[in-house]
Amino acid sequence: QADGDPLAGLYPLNIWHGNTIITDIRYARLPHRTGPYTVYVGVWDPSTGEKLMPAGGEYPDGRIPVGTVGP
């Protein structure tokens, strides 16, 4: 879990445009040397806590798999 504003709040969601790509680095401790682990990205409205649903895919829980880490 590595929650927080994208780019430390320097590029707020309300100014994002469609098809914008950003790179944001997050650190998370993984238990032991097991894996692989799937990395997901999800977005929510900080004022309401409402999870925003991604467009253009079948993501029923509102998170998008973006990669894996681990052996």
mmJSON file of the N, C-alpha and C atoms, coordinates in Angstrom:
{"data_MODEL":{"atom_site":{
"group_PDB":["ATOM","ATOM","ATOM","ATOM","ATOM","ATOM","ATOM","ATOM","ATOM","ATOM","ATOM","ATOM","ATOM","ATOM","ATOM","ATOM","ATOM","ATOM","ATOM","ATOM","ATOM","ATOM","ATOM","ATOM","ATOM","ATOM","ATOM","ATOM","ATOM","ATOM","ATOM","ATOM","ATOM","ATOM","ATOM","ATOM","ATOM","ATOM","ATOM","ATOM","ATOM","ATOM","ATOM","ATOM","ATOM","ATOM","ATOM","ATOM","ATOM","ATOM","ATOM","ATOM","ATOM","ATOM","ATOM","ATOM","ATOM","ATOM","ATOM","ATOM","ATOM","ATOM","ATOM","ATOM","ATOM","ATOM","ATOM","ATOM","ATOM","ATOM","ATOM","ATOM","ATOM","ATOM","ATOM","ATOM","ATOM","ATOM","ATOM","ATOM","ATOM","ATOM","ATOM","ATOM","ATOM","ATOM","ATOM","ATOM","ATOM","ATOM","ATOM","ATOM","ATOM","ATOM","ATOM","ATOM","ATOM","ATOM","ATOM","ATOM","ATOM","ATOM","ATOM","ATOM","ATOM","ATOM","ATOM","ATOM","ATOM","ATOM","ATOM","ATOM","ATOM","ATOM","ATOM","ATOM","ATOM","ATOM","ATOM","ATOM","ATOM","ATOM","ATOM","ATOM","ATOM","ATOM","ATOM","ATOM","ATOM","ATOM","ATOM","ATOM","ATOM","ATOM","ATOM","ATOM","ATOM","ATOM","ATOM","ATOM","ATOM","ATOM","ATOM","ATOM","ATOM","ATOM","ATOM","ATOM","ATOM","ATOM","ATOM","ATOM","ATOM","ATOM","ATOM","ATOM","ATOM","ATOM","ATOM","ATOM","ATOM","ATOM","ATOM","ATOM","ATOM","ATOM","ATOM","ATOM","ATOM","ATOM","ATOM","ATOM","ATOM","ATOM","ATOM","ATOM","ATOM","ATOM","ATOM","ATOM","ATOM","ATOM","ATOM","ATOM","ATOM","ATOM","ATOM","ATOM","ATOM","ATOM","ATOM","ATOM","ATOM","ATOM","ATOM","ATOM","ATOM","ATOM","ATOM","ATOM","ATOM","ATOM","ATOM","ATOM","ATOM","ATOM","ATOM","ATOM","ATOM","ATOM","ATOM","ATOM","ATOM"],
"id":[1,2,3,4,5,6,7,8,9,10,11,12,13,14,15,16,17,18,19,20,21,22,23,24,25,26,27,28,29,30,31,32,33,34,35,36,37,38,39,40,41,42,43,44,45,46,47,48,49,50,51,52,53,54,55,56,57,58,59,60,61,62,63,64,65,66,67,68,69,70,71,72,73,74,75,76,77,78,79,80,81,82,83,84,85,86,87,88,89,90,91,92,93,94,95,96,97,98,99,100,101,102,103,104,105,106,107,108,109,110,111,112,113,114,115,116,117,118,119,120,121,122,123,124,125,126,127,128,129,130,131,132,133,134,135,136,137,138,139,140,141,142,143,144,145,146,147,148,149,150,151,152,153,154,155,156,157,158,159,160,161,162,163,164,165,166,167,168,169,170,171,172,173,174,175,176,177,178,179,180,181,182,183,184,185,186,187,188,189,190,191,192,193,194,195,196,197,198,199,200,201,202,203,204,205,206,207,208,209,210,211,212,213],
"type_symbol":["N","C","C","N","C","C","N","C","C","N","C","C","N","C","C","N","C","C","N","C","C","N","C","C","N","C","C","N","C","C","N","C","C","N","C","C","N","C","C","N","C","C","N","C","C","N","C","C","N","C","C","N","C","C","N","C","C","N","C","C","N","C","C","N","C","C","N","C","C","N","C","C","N","C","C","N","C","C","N","C","C","N","C","C","N","C","C","N","C","C","N","C","C","N","C","C","N","C","C","N","C","C","N","C","C","N","C","C","N","C","C","N","C","C","N","C","C","N","C","C","N","C","C","N","C","C","N","C","C","N","C","C","N","C","C","N","C","C","N","C","C","N","C","C","N","C","C","N","C","C","N","C","C","N","C","C","N","C","C","N","C","C","N","C","C","N","C","C","N","C","C","N","C","C","N","C","C","N","C","C","N","C","C","N","C","C","N","C","C","N","C","C","N","C","C","N","C","C","N","C","C","N","C","C","N","C","C","N","C","C","N","C","C"],
"label_atom_id":["N","CA","C","N","CA","C","N","CA","C","N","CA","C","N","CA","C","N","CA","C","N","CA","C","N","CA","C","N","CA","C","N","CA","C","N","CA","C","N","CA","C","N","CA","C","N","CA","C","N","CA","C","N","CA","C","N","CA","C","N","CA","C","N","CA","C","N","CA","C","N","CA","C","N","CA","C","N","CA","C","N","CA","C","N","CA","C","N","CA","C","N","CA","C","N","CA","C","N","CA","C","N","CA","C","N","CA","C","N","CA","C","N","CA","C","N","CA","C","N","CA","C","N","CA","C","N","CA","C","N","CA","C","N","CA","C","N","CA","C","N","CA","C","N","CA","C","N","CA","C","N","CA","C","N","CA","C","N","CA","C","N","CA","C","N","CA","C","N","CA","C","N","CA","C","N","CA","C","N","CA","C","N","CA","C","N","CA","C","N","CA","C","N","CA","C","N","CA","C","N","CA","C","N","CA","C","N","CA","C","N","CA","C","N","CA","C","N","CA","C","N","CA","C","N","CA","C","N","CA","C","N","CA","C","N","CA","C","N","CA","C","N","CA","C","N","CA","C"],
"label_alt_id":[null,null,null,null,null,null,null,null,null,null,null,null,null,null,null,null,null,null,null,null,null,null,null,null,null,null,null,null,null,null,null,null,null,null,null,null,null,null,null,null,null,null,null,null,null,null,null,null,null,null,null,null,null,null,null,null,null,null,null,null,null,null,null,null,null,null,null,null,null,null,null,null,null,null,null,null,null,null,null,null,null,null,null,null,null,null,null,null,null,null,null,null,null,null,null,null,null,null,null,null,null,null,null,null,null,null,null,null,null,null,null,null,null,null,null,null,null,null,null,null,null,null,null,null,null,null,null,null,null,null,null,null,null,null,null,null,null,null,null,null,null,null,null,null,null,null,null,null,null,null,null,null,null,null,null,null,null,null,null,null,null,null,null,null,null,null,null,null,null,null,null,null,null,null,null,null,null,null,null,null,null,null,null,null,null,null,null,null,null,null,null,null,null,null,null,null,null,null,null,null,null,null,null,null,null,null,null,null,null,null,null,null,null],
"label_comp_id":["GLN","GLN","GLN","ALA","ALA","ALA","ASP","ASP","ASP","GLY","GLY","GLY","ASP","ASP","ASP","PRO","PRO","PRO","LEU","LEU","LEU","ALA","ALA","ALA","GLY","GLY","GLY","LEU","LEU","LEU","TYR","TYR","TYR","PRO","PRO","PRO","LEU","LEU","LEU","ASN","ASN","ASN","ILE","ILE","ILE","TRP","TRP","TRP","HIS","HIS","HIS","GLY","GLY","GLY","ASN","ASN","ASN","THR","THR","THR","ILE","ILE","ILE","ILE","ILE","ILE","THR","THR","THR","ASP","ASP","ASP","ILE","ILE","ILE","ARG","ARG","ARG","TYR","TYR","TYR","ALA","ALA","ALA","ARG","ARG","ARG","LEU","LEU","LEU","PRO","PRO","PRO","HIS","HIS","HIS","ARG","ARG","ARG","THR","THR","THR","GLY","GLY","GLY","PRO","PRO","PRO","TYR","TYR","TYR","THR","THR","THR","VAL","VAL","VAL","TYR","TYR","TYR","VAL","VAL","VAL","GLY","GLY","GLY","VAL","VAL","VAL","TRP","TRP","TRP","ASP","ASP","ASP","PRO","PRO","PRO","SER","SER","SER","THR","THR","THR","GLY","GLY","GLY","GLU","GLU","GLU","LYS","LYS","LYS","LEU","LEU","LEU","MET","MET","MET","PRO","PRO","PRO","ALA","ALA","ALA","GLY","GLY","GLY","GLY","GLY","GLY","GLU","GLU","GLU","TYR","TYR","TYR","PRO","PRO","PRO","ASP","ASP","ASP","GLY","GLY","GLY","ARG","ARG","ARG","ILE","ILE","ILE","PRO","PRO","PRO","VAL","VAL","VAL","GLY","GLY","GLY","THR","THR","THR","VAL","VAL","VAL","GLY","GLY","GLY","PRO","PRO","PRO"],
"label_asym_id":["A","A","A","A","A","A","A","A","A","A","A","A","A","A","A","A","A","A","A","A","A","A","A","A","A","A","A","A","A","A","A","A","A","A","A","A","A","A","A","A","A","A","A","A","A","A","A","A","A","A","A","A","A","A","A","A","A","A","A","A","A","A","A","A","A","A","A","A","A","A","A","A","A","A","A","A","A","A","A","A","A","A","A","A","A","A","A","A","A","A","A","A","A","A","A","A","A","A","A","A","A","A","A","A","A","A","A","A","A","A","A","A","A","A","A","A","A","A","A","A","A","A","A","A","A","A","A","A","A","A","A","A","A","A","A","A","A","A","A","A","A","A","A","A","A","A","A","A","A","A","A","A","A","A","A","A","A","A","A","A","A","A","A","A","A","A","A","A","A","A","A","A","A","A","A","A","A","A","A","A","A","A","A","A","A","A","A","A","A","A","A","A","A","A","A","A","A","A","A","A","A","A","A","A","A","A","A","A","A","A","A","A","A"],
"label_entity_id":["1","1","1","1","1","1","1","1","1","1","1","1","1","1","1","1","1","1","1","1","1","1","1","1","1","1","1","1","1","1","1","1","1","1","1","1","1","1","1","1","1","1","1","1","1","1","1","1","1","1","1","1","1","1","1","1","1","1","1","1","1","1","1","1","1","1","1","1","1","1","1","1","1","1","1","1","1","1","1","1","1","1","1","1","1","1","1","1","1","1","1","1","1","1","1","1","1","1","1","1","1","1","1","1","1","1","1","1","1","1","1","1","1","1","1","1","1","1","1","1","1","1","1","1","1","1","1","1","1","1","1","1","1","1","1","1","1","1","1","1","1","1","1","1","1","1","1","1","1","1","1","1","1","1","1","1","1","1","1","1","1","1","1","1","1","1","1","1","1","1","1","1","1","1","1","1","1","1","1","1","1","1","1","1","1","1","1","1","1","1","1","1","1","1","1","1","1","1","1","1","1","1","1","1","1","1","1","1","1","1","1","1","1"],
"label_seq_id":[1,1,1,2,2,2,3,3,3,4,4,4,5,5,5,6,6,6,7,7,7,8,8,8,9,9,9,10,10,10,11,11,11,12,12,12,13,13,13,14,14,14,15,15,15,16,16,16,17,17,17,18,18,18,19,19,19,20,20,20,21,21,21,22,22,22,23,23,23,24,24,24,25,25,25,26,26,26,27,27,27,28,28,28,29,29,29,30,30,30,31,31,31,32,32,32,33,33,33,34,34,34,35,35,35,36,36,36,37,37,37,38,38,38,39,39,39,40,40,40,41,41,41,42,42,42,43,43,43,44,44,44,45,45,45,46,46,46,47,47,47,48,48,48,49,49,49,50,50,50,51,51,51,52,52,52,53,53,53,54,54,54,55,55,55,56,56,56,57,57,57,58,58,58,59,59,59,60,60,60,61,61,61,62,62,62,63,63,63,64,64,64,65,65,65,66,66,66,67,67,67,68,68,68,69,69,69,70,70,70,71,71,71],
"pdbx_PDB_ins_code":[null,null,null,null,null,null,null,null,null,null,null,null,null,null,null,null,null,null,null,null,null,null,null,null,null,null,null,null,null,null,null,null,null,null,null,null,null,null,null,null,null,null,null,null,null,null,null,null,null,null,null,null,null,null,null,null,null,null,null,null,null,null,null,null,null,null,null,null,null,null,null,null,null,null,null,null,null,null,null,null,null,null,null,null,null,null,null,null,null,null,null,null,null,null,null,null,null,null,null,null,null,null,null,null,null,null,null,null,null,null,null,null,null,null,null,null,null,null,null,null,null,null,null,null,null,null,null,null,null,null,null,null,null,null,null,null,null,null,null,null,null,null,null,null,null,null,null,null,null,null,null,null,null,null,null,null,null,null,null,null,null,null,null,null,null,null,null,null,null,null,null,null,null,null,null,null,null,null,null,null,null,null,null,null,null,null,null,null,null,null,null,null,null,null,null,null,null,null,null,null,null,null,null,null,null,null,null,null,null,null,null,null,null],
"Cartn_x":[0.852,0.0,0.893,0.665,1.462,0.575,-0.39,-1.341,-0.696,-1.253,-0.798,-1.109,-0.968,-1.228,-0.174,-0.584,0.392,1.442,2.679,3.795,3.796,3.506,3.495,2.578,1.496,0.536,0.878,1.986,2.397,1.582,0.859,0.061,-1.296,-2.193,-3.475,-4.354,-5.168,-6.037,-6.962,-7.383,-8.35,-7.764,-6.444,-5.876,-5.371,-5.595,-5.196,-6.074,-5.492,-6.22,-6.191,-7.107,-7.143,-5.818,-5.494,-4.266,-2.989,-3.039,-1.852,-1.078,0.225,1.072,1.983,1.99,2.92,3.712,4.868,5.665,5.745,5.307,5.296,5.952,6.927,7.645,7.033,6.77,6.238,7.095,7.214,7.96,7.003,7.109,6.291,7.126,6.999,7.705,6.937,7.671,7.075,7.511,6.608,6.977,7.938,9.068,10.057,10.473,10.936,11.372,10.457,9.197,8.231,7.675,6.74,6.148,5.981,5.667,5.553,4.299,4.337,3.213,2.715,1.411,0.828,0.672,1.074,0.957,-0.287,-1.138,-2.376,-2.356,-3.081,-3.28,-4.779,-5.173,-6.561,-6.594,-7.686,-7.805,-9.144,-9.131,-10.372,-10.391,-11.59,-11.79,-11.462,-10.427,-10.048,-11.095,-11.948,-12.953,-14.12,-14.39,-15.523,-15.102,-13.884,-13.45,-13.995,-14.73,-15.325,-14.25,-14.26,-13.318,-13.787,-12.864,-13.187,-12.96,-13.904,-13.825,-13.088,-12.141,-11.399,-12.288,-11.994,-12.733,-11.974,-12.697,-12.067,-11.568,-12.183,-11.739,-12.686,-12.438,-13.246,-12.496,-12.727,-12.073,-13.14,-13.808,-14.961,-14.627,-13.387,-13.044,-12.385,-12.308,-11.82,-10.311,-9.581,-8.124,-7.594,-6.466,-5.892,-4.541,-4.325,-3.019,-2.014,-0.855,0.136,1.472,1.651,2.906,3.052,4.211,4.518,5.927,6.143,7.464,7.711,8.968,9.332,9.822,10.291,10.866,9.851],
"Cartn_y":[-1.168,0.0,1.223,2.129,3.354,4.487,4.852,5.894,7.275,8.188,9.568,10.266,11.572,12.374,12.105,12.112,11.921,13.038,12.649,13.6,14.553,13.999,14.774,15.992,15.897,16.982,18.045,17.859,18.865,18.828,17.738,17.608,17.031,17.853,17.363,16.761,15.811,15.116,16.045,17.144,18.018,18.753,18.66,19.272,18.229,16.948,15.894,15.95,15.588,15.476,14.018,13.636,12.267,11.835,10.582,9.975,10.612,11.188,11.747,10.626,10.611,9.628,10.364,9.91,10.46,9.305,9.625,8.646,9.092,8.233,8.538,7.362,7.625,6.559,6.343,5.077,4.691,3.577,3.554,2.499,1.755,0.439,-0.389,-1.575,-1.916,-3.087,-4.344,-5.327,-6.602,-7.647,-8.537,-9.548,-10.576,-10.728,-11.753,-11.64,-12.699,-12.723,-13.637,-13.452,-14.252,-13.418,-13.955,-13.224,-14.171,-13.691,-12.275,-11.625,-10.297,-9.501,-8.658,-8.541,-7.676,-6.276,-5.273,-3.868,-3.288,-2.661,-2.057,-0.558,0.171,1.604,1.863,2.659,3.076,4.555,5.214,6.655,6.912,7.81,8.192,9.687,10.194,11.62,11.885,12.681,12.888,13.631,14.406,15.159,14.282,13.202,12.339,10.923,10.521,9.147,8.183,8.71,7.863,7.374,6.056,5.482,5.823,6.33,6.664,5.43,5.127,3.929,4.235,3.376,3.591,3.367,4.107,3.962,3.019,2.369,1.588,0.228,-0.398,-1.725,-2.361,-3.608,-4.36,-4.415,-3.438,-3.363,-3.197,-4.287,-4.172,-3.602,-3.742,-3.204,-1.831,-1.252,0.105,0.259,-0.835,-0.731,-1.396,-0.891,-1.358,-2.018,-3.256,-3.868,-3.19,-2.794,-2.076,-2.786,-3.878,-4.605,-5.61,-6.273,-7.23,-6.967,-7.352,-7.294,-8.597,-8.946,-10.153,-11.232,-12.311,-13.395,-14.091],
"Cartn_z":[0.0,0.0,0.0,-0.942,-1.022,-1.511,-0.674,-1.058,-1.029,-1.815,-1.793,-3.094,-3.069,-4.263,-5.333,-6.613,-7.682,-7.679,-7.858,-7.919,-6.738,-5.556,-4.304,-4.373,-5.152,-5.26,-6.289,-7.02,-7.998,-9.291,-9.526,-10.761,-10.379,-9.811,-9.309,-10.409,-10.001,-10.954,-11.713,-11.112,-11.788,-12.992,-13.217,-14.425,-15.418,-15.122,-16.059,-17.299,-18.419,-19.675,-20.114,-21.001,-21.497,-22.095,-21.904,-22.444,-21.916,-20.733,-20.106,-19.419,-19.607,-18.951,-17.984,-16.737,-15.756,-15.144,-14.609,-13.891,-12.444,-11.546,-10.125,-9.407,-8.581,-7.897,-6.513,-6.19,-4.878,-4.311,-3.007,-2.324,-1.41,-1.406,-0.525,-0.066,1.189,1.711,1.331,0.832,0.477,1.501,1.883,2.872,2.282,2.926,2.567,1.104,0.548,-0.855,-1.657,-1.468,-2.209,-3.351,-4.044,-5.151,-6.314,-7.459,-7.799,-7.223,-7.141,-6.689,-7.854,-7.976,-8.989,-8.409,-9.176,-8.763,-9.433,-8.629,-9.123,-8.877,-9.71,-9.515,-9.444,-8.477,-8.344,-7.991,-8.306,-8.056,-7.369,-6.407,-5.742,-5.518,-5.312,-5.052,-3.587,-3.295,-1.896,-1.073,-1.713,-0.953,-0.512,-1.254,-0.912,-0.542,-0.913,-0.693,-1.728,-2.712,-3.749,-4.72,-4.96,-5.917,-7.324,-8.157,-9.542,-10.401,-11.251,-12.072,-13.369,-13.746,-14.994,-16.209,-17.261,-18.514,-19.44,-20.329,-21.375,-20.963,-20.0,-19.616,-18.622,-18.357,-17.4,-16.072,-15.216,-13.921,-12.851,-12.472,-11.578,-10.201,-9.741,-8.428,-8.513,-9.725,-9.902,-9.867,-9.915,-9.928,-11.187,-11.668,-12.927,-12.636,-13.102,-12.933,-13.865,-13.32,-14.135,-14.228,-13.503,-13.591,-12.472,-12.453,-11.39,-10.878,-9.628,-9.017,-8.269,-8.158,-7.433,-8.364,-7.749,-8.557,-9.435],
"occupancy":[1.0,1.0,1.0,1.0,1.0,1.0,1.0,1.0,1.0,1.0,1.0,1.0,1.0,1.0,1.0,1.0,1.0,1.0,1.0,1.0,1.0,1.0,1.0,1.0,1.0,1.0,1.0,1.0,1.0,1.0,1.0,1.0,1.0,1.0,1.0,1.0,1.0,1.0,1.0,1.0,1.0,1.0,1.0,1.0,1.0,1.0,1.0,1.0,1.0,1.0,1.0,1.0,1.0,1.0,1.0,1.0,1.0,1.0,1.0,1.0,1.0,1.0,1.0,1.0,1.0,1.0,1.0,1.0,1.0,1.0,1.0,1.0,1.0,1.0,1.0,1.0,1.0,1.0,1.0,1.0,1.0,1.0,1.0,1.0,1.0,1.0,1.0,1.0,1.0,1.0,1.0,1.0,1.0,1.0,1.0,1.0,1.0,1.0,1.0,1.0,1.0,1.0,1.0,1.0,1.0,1.0,1.0,1.0,1.0,1.0,1.0,1.0,1.0,1.0,1.0,1.0,1.0,1.0,1.0,1.0,1.0,1.0,1.0,1.0,1.0,1.0,1.0,1.0,1.0,1.0,1.0,1.0,1.0,1.0,1.0,1.0,1.0,1.0,1.0,1.0,1.0,1.0,1.0,1.0,1.0,1.0,1.0,1.0,1.0,1.0,1.0,1.0,1.0,1.0,1.0,1.0,1.0,1.0,1.0,1.0,1.0,1.0,1.0,1.0,1.0,1.0,1.0,1.0,1.0,1.0,1.0,1.0,1.0,1.0,1.0,1.0,1.0,1.0,1.0,1.0,1.0,1.0,1.0,1.0,1.0,1.0,1.0,1.0,1.0,1.0,1.0,1.0,1.0,1.0,1.0,1.0,1.0,1.0,1.0,1.0,1.0,1.0,1.0,1.0,1.0,1.0,1.0,1.0,1.0,1.0,1.0,1.0,1.0],
"B_iso_or_equiv":[0.0,0.0,0.0,0.0,0.0,0.0,0.0,0.0,0.0,0.0,0.0,0.0,0.0,0.0,0.0,0.0,0.0,0.0,0.0,0.0,0.0,0.0,0.0,0.0,0.0,0.0,0.0,0.0,0.0,0.0,0.0,0.0,0.0,0.0,0.0,0.0,0.0,0.0,0.0,0.0,0.0,0.0,0.0,0.0,0.0,0.0,0.0,0.0,0.0,0.0,0.0,0.0,0.0,0.0,0.0,0.0,0.0,0.0,0.0,0.0,0.0,0.0,0.0,0.0,0.0,0.0,0.0,0.0,0.0,0.0,0.0,0.0,0.0,0.0,0.0,0.0,0.0,0.0,0.0,0.0,0.0,0.0,0.0,0.0,0.0,0.0,0.0,0.0,0.0,0.0,0.0,0.0,0.0,0.0,0.0,0.0,0.0,0.0,0.0,0.0,0.0,0.0,0.0,0.0,0.0,0.0,0.0,0.0,0.0,0.0,0.0,0.0,0.0,0.0,0.0,0.0,0.0,0.0,0.0,0.0,0.0,0.0,0.0,0.0,0.0,0.0,0.0,0.0,0.0,0.0,0.0,0.0,0.0,0.0,0.0,0.0,0.0,0.0,0.0,0.0,0.0,0.0,0.0,0.0,0.0,0.0,0.0,0.0,0.0,0.0,0.0,0.0,0.0,0.0,0.0,0.0,0.0,0.0,0.0,0.0,0.0,0.0,0.0,0.0,0.0,0.0,0.0,0.0,0.0,0.0,0.0,0.0,0.0,0.0,0.0,0.0,0.0,0.0,0.0,0.0,0.0,0.0,0.0,0.0,0.0,0.0,0.0,0.0,0.0,0.0,0.0,0.0,0.0,0.0,0.0,0.0,0.0,0.0,0.0,0.0,0.0,0.0,0.0,0.0,0.0,0.0,0.0,0.0,0.0,0.0,0.0,0.0,0.0],
"pdbx_formal_charge":[null,null,null,null,null,null,null,null,null,null,null,null,null,null,null,null,null,null,null,null,null,null,null,null,null,null,null,null,null,null,null,null,null,null,null,null,null,null,null,null,null,null,null,null,null,null,null,null,null,null,null,null,null,null,null,null,null,null,null,null,null,null,null,null,null,null,null,null,null,null,null,null,null,null,null,null,null,null,null,null,null,null,null,null,null,null,null,null,null,null,null,null,null,null,null,null,null,null,null,null,null,null,null,null,null,null,null,null,null,null,null,null,null,null,null,null,null,null,null,null,null,null,null,null,null,null,null,null,null,null,null,null,null,null,null,null,null,null,null,null,null,null,null,null,null,null,null,null,null,null,null,null,null,null,null,null,null,null,null,null,null,null,null,null,null,null,null,null,null,null,null,null,null,null,null,null,null,null,null,null,null,null,null,null,null,null,null,null,null,null,null,null,null,null,null,null,null,null,null,null,null,null,null,null,null,null,null,null,null,null,null,null,null],
"auth_seq_id":[1,1,1,2,2,2,3,3,3,4,4,4,5,5,5,6,6,6,7,7,7,8,8,8,9,9,9,10,10,10,11,11,11,12,12,12,13,13,13,14,14,14,15,15,15,16,16,16,17,17,17,18,18,18,19,19,19,20,20,20,21,21,21,22,22,22,23,23,23,24,24,24,25,25,25,26,26,26,27,27,27,28,28,28,29,29,29,30,30,30,31,31,31,32,32,32,33,33,33,34,34,34,35,35,35,36,36,36,37,37,37,38,38,38,39,39,39,40,40,40,41,41,41,42,42,42,43,43,43,44,44,44,45,45,45,46,46,46,47,47,47,48,48,48,49,49,49,50,50,50,51,51,51,52,52,52,53,53,53,54,54,54,55,55,55,56,56,56,57,57,57,58,58,58,59,59,59,60,60,60,61,61,61,62,62,62,63,63,63,64,64,64,65,65,65,66,66,66,67,67,67,68,68,68,69,69,69,70,70,70,71,71,71],
"auth_comp_id":["GLN","GLN","GLN","ALA","ALA","ALA","ASP","ASP","ASP","GLY","GLY","GLY","ASP","ASP","ASP","PRO","PRO","PRO","LEU","LEU","LEU","ALA","ALA","ALA","GLY","GLY","GLY","LEU","LEU","LEU","TYR","TYR","TYR","PRO","PRO","PRO","LEU","LEU","LEU","ASN","ASN","ASN","ILE","ILE","ILE","TRP","TRP","TRP","HIS","HIS","HIS","GLY","GLY","GLY","ASN","ASN","ASN","THR","THR","THR","ILE","ILE","ILE","ILE","ILE","ILE","THR","THR","THR","ASP","ASP","ASP","ILE","ILE","ILE","ARG","ARG","ARG","TYR","TYR","TYR","ALA","ALA","ALA","ARG","ARG","ARG","LEU","LEU","LEU","PRO","PRO","PRO","HIS","HIS","HIS","ARG","ARG","ARG","THR","THR","THR","GLY","GLY","GLY","PRO","PRO","PRO","TYR","TYR","TYR","THR","THR","THR","VAL","VAL","VAL","TYR","TYR","TYR","VAL","VAL","VAL","GLY","GLY","GLY","VAL","VAL","VAL","TRP","TRP","TRP","ASP","ASP","ASP","PRO","PRO","PRO","SER","SER","SER","THR","THR","THR","GLY","GLY","GLY","GLU","GLU","GLU","LYS","LYS","LYS","LEU","LEU","LEU","MET","MET","MET","PRO","PRO","PRO","ALA","ALA","ALA","GLY","GLY","GLY","GLY","GLY","GLY","GLU","GLU","GLU","TYR","TYR","TYR","PRO","PRO","PRO","ASP","ASP","ASP","GLY","GLY","GLY","ARG","ARG","ARG","ILE","ILE","ILE","PRO","PRO","PRO","VAL","VAL","VAL","GLY","GLY","GLY","THR","THR","THR","VAL","VAL","VAL","GLY","GLY","GLY","PRO","PRO","PRO"],
"auth_asym_id":["A","A","A","A","A","A","A","A","A","A","A","A","A","A","A","A","A","A","A","A","A","A","A","A","A","A","A","A","A","A","A","A","A","A","A","A","A","A","A","A","A","A","A","A","A","A","A","A","A","A","A","A","A","A","A","A","A","A","A","A","A","A","A","A","A","A","A","A","A","A","A","A","A","A","A","A","A","A","A","A","A","A","A","A","A","A","A","A","A","A","A","A","A","A","A","A","A","A","A","A","A","A","A","A","A","A","A","A","A","A","A","A","A","A","A","A","A","A","A","A","A","A","A","A","A","A","A","A","A","A","A","A","A","A","A","A","A","A","A","A","A","A","A","A","A","A","A","A","A","A","A","A","A","A","A","A","A","A","A","A","A","A","A","A","A","A","A","A","A","A","A","A","A","A","A","A","A","A","A","A","A","A","A","A","A","A","A","A","A","A","A","A","A","A","A","A","A","A","A","A","A","A","A","A","A","A","A","A","A","A","A","A","A"],
"auth_atom_id":["N","CA","C","N","CA","C","N","CA","C","N","CA","C","N","CA","C","N","CA","C","N","CA","C","N","CA","C","N","CA","C","N","CA","C","N","CA","C","N","CA","C","N","CA","C","N","CA","C","N","CA","C","N","CA","C","N","CA","C","N","CA","C","N","CA","C","N","CA","C","N","CA","C","N","CA","C","N","CA","C","N","CA","C","N","CA","C","N","CA","C","N","CA","C","N","CA","C","N","CA","C","N","CA","C","N","CA","C","N","CA","C","N","CA","C","N","CA","C","N","CA","C","N","CA","C","N","CA","C","N","CA","C","N","CA","C","N","CA","C","N","CA","C","N","CA","C","N","CA","C","N","CA","C","N","CA","C","N","CA","C","N","CA","C","N","CA","C","N","CA","C","N","CA","C","N","CA","C","N","CA","C","N","CA","C","N","CA","C","N","CA","C","N","CA","C","N","CA","C","N","CA","C","N","CA","C","N","CA","C","N","CA","C","N","CA","C","N","CA","C","N","CA","C","N","CA","C","N","CA","C","N","CA","C","N","CA","C","N","CA","C","N","CA","C","N","CA","C"],
"pdbx_PDB_model_num":[1,1,1,1,1,1,1,1,1,1,1,1,1,1,1,1,1,1,1,1,1,1,1,1,1,1,1,1,1,1,1,1,1,1,1,1,1,1,1,1,1,1,1,1,1,1,1,1,1,1,1,1,1,1,1,1,1,1,1,1,1,1,1,1,1,1,1,1,1,1,1,1,1,1,1,1,1,1,1,1,1,1,1,1,1,1,1,1,1,1,1,1,1,1,1,1,1,1,1,1,1,1,1,1,1,1,1,1,1,1,1,1,1,1,1,1,1,1,1,1,1,1,1,1,1,1,1,1,1,1,1,1,1,1,1,1,1,1,1,1,1,1,1,1,1,1,1,1,1,1,1,1,1,1,1,1,1,1,1,1,1,1,1,1,1,1,1,1,1,1,1,1,1,1,1,1,1,1,1,1,1,1,1,1,1,1,1,1,1,1,1,1,1,1,1,1,1,1,1,1,1,1,1,1,1,1,1,1,1,1,1,1,1]
}}}
